[in-house]
Amino acid sequence: MPRWSLLLGGPLIWAAHFGAIYAAASVSYVAAGATSVVARVVIIAITAVCLVACAWLLRSALNRARRDDLNVFWRTIAAAGAVLAIIAI
C-alpha cells in the first residue's frame, strides 16, 4: 500500500461513509416520505464495512512500520487518521 493511501485512508473512508449514509437516507426519504427500515439496515451495513476498513487500515499502519522503513511520523499520522475516522463514524 503506498504511503499516501495509508496516510489519507482514514479521512477517505470517513468521507465515503458520510456520503453513502447521506445518500441512503435521502433516497429513502424521497422514495418513502420517511426513513425506512431498509435504509436503516443499509446504513448499519455501510457503517460496519467502514469500521472494519478503518480497523484494517490501523492494523496495516502499525504492522507496516515494523516491516519496512516507514518512519514514525507517517505511522503516527496514518494511525491517528484511522482512529479519528473510527471515532467520527
Secondary structure, DSSP 8 states (H G I E B T S, - for coil): --HHHHHHHHHHHHHHHHHHHHHHHHHHHHHHSS--HHHHHHHHHHHHHHHHHHHHHHHHHHHHHHHS---HHHHHHHHHHHHHHHHH-
